[in-house]
Each structure stands twice: as C-alpha cells, then as structure tokens.
Amino acid sequence: MTDPQPQPEPSVAEQRAALASTVDALHRKVDVPARVKAGARHELDRVRQQPRGVAAAGLVSAFVVAYVAVRQRRRHSH
C-alpha cells in the first residue's frame, strides 16, 4: 500500500477566506429577523405575481367566515 500524498497546507490568505466564509454562513443562519424578513419579502413577491389566486383565496376565506357567522347566529337564535 502506498501512503496518500500529504495535502499541501493552505496559505494564510486561503485559511482566512475559508474562515470568513464560515463565519458569514453562521451569521446568516442565526440572524432570524433577517431570515424572517427575507421569507416575508419572498412571499410578498410571490403573491404579487399571482394576484388572482390571492383574490380567490380571500373570497373563499370571506365566504367561509360569513357562512360560519350566519350559522352561529341561527344556532343561537333557536
């Protein structure tokens, strides 16, 4: 068996770049408010691209709420 060739050690600049990349990734991961804002922005963009779907969902939701309210009134009035 032959021993694998030892890998050359990265330069200090390469190590710093790798460390900076790792720190940036960890910072993005633990920055919950920024992630929430980014997610909300993404959803808002998605909604803006599909206004008919949102309008339909709003109408269905309004219908369901009105139906439940009317049903509750009828149930309590008898």
C-alpha positions in Angstrom: 0.0 0.0 0.0 1.2 3.4 -0.8 0.6 6.3 1.6 -1.5 9.1 0.0 0.3 12.2 -0.8 0.1 14.7 2.0 -2.0 17.7 1.0 -0.2 21.0 1.0 -1.3 23.3 3.8 -3.4 26.2 2.5 -1.9 29.6 2.7 -2.9 32.0 5.5 -4.9 34.1 3.0 -6.8 30.9 1.9 -7.4 30.0 5.6 -8.7 33.5 6.3 -11.0 33.4 3.3 -12.4 30.0 4.4 -12.9 31.2 7.9 -14.6 34.4 6.8 -17.0 32.3 4.6 -17.8 30.1 7.5 -18.4 33.0 9.9 -20.7 34.7 7.3 -22.7 31.5 6.8 -23.1 31.1 10.6 -24.2 34.7 10.9 -26.8 34.3 8.2 -28.1 31.2 9.9 -28.6 32.7 13.3 -29.9 36.1 12.1 -33.5 35.1 12.5 -35.0 38.6 12.0 -33.2 38.9 8.6 -34.4 35.4 7.6 -38.0 36.2 8.5 -37.9 39.5 6.5 -36.4 37.7 3.5 -39.0 35.0 3.7 -41.8 37.6 4.0 -40.3 39.5 1.1 -40.3 36.3 -1.0 -43.9 35.5 -0.1 -45.0 39.1 -0.9 -43.3 38.8 -4.3 -45.0 35.5 -4.9 -48.4 37.0 -4.0 -47.8 40.0 -6.3 -47.1 37.6 -9.2 -50.3 35.7 -8.6 -53.0 38.3 -7.7 -55.9 36.2 -9.0 -55.0 33.3 -6.7 -54.8 35.6 -3.7 -58.1 37.3 -4.6 -59.7 33.9 -4.9 -58.3 32.7 -1.6 -59.5 35.9 0.0 -63.0 35.4 -1.4 -63.2 31.8 -0.2 -62.0 32.9 3.2 -64.5 35.7 3.4 -67.3 33.3 2.3 -66.3 30.7 5.0 -66.2 33.3 7.7 -69.6 34.7 6.7 -71.1 31.2 6.5 -69.8 30.3 9.9 -71.1 33.6 11.4 -74.6 33.1 9.9 -74.7 29.6 11.1 -73.7 30.5 14.6 -76.4 33.2 14.7 -79.1 30.8 13.5 -78.0 28.2 16.0 -78.1 30.6 19.0 -81.4 32.2 18.0 -83.4 28.9 18.2 
